[in-house]
Amino acid sequence: MPTIFFYGPELDDEKKKELISSFTKTASRLTGIDKSAFTVYLRASSPDNVGVGGELLKERLEREKR
């Protein structure tokens, strides 16, 4: 069973559905594996729990807003 993991921001239900559908269709097309075989996991990660370039994403985003 092919599995796709996506770690990113919290999304509303419509965007989750669209993302899952898009990932599944694209992976199926590129691999030739039927869509029904794919499992997609969406994991929400808040900016205060993510590090980018050695710093908290939350701090980086705040700095870029200025």
Residue pairs with C-beta under 8 A, 6 or more apart in sequence:
1 37
1 38
1 39
2 27
2 31
2 33
2 37
2 38
2 39
3 38
3 39
3 40
3 41
4 23
4 24
4 27
4 38
4 39
4 40
4 41
5 40
5 41
5 43
6 19
6 23
6 40
6 41
6 42
6 43
7 43
7 45
8 42
8 43
8 44
8 45
9 44
9 45
9 46
9 47
10 44
10 46
11 19
11 42
11 44
16 42
19 40
19 42
20 40
20 42
23 38
23 40
24 35
24 38
24 40
25 35
27 33
27 38
28 34
28 35
28 37
28 38
46 58
47 56
47 57
47 58
47 61
48 56
48 57
48 58
50 56
50 57
50 58
51 57
52 60
53 60
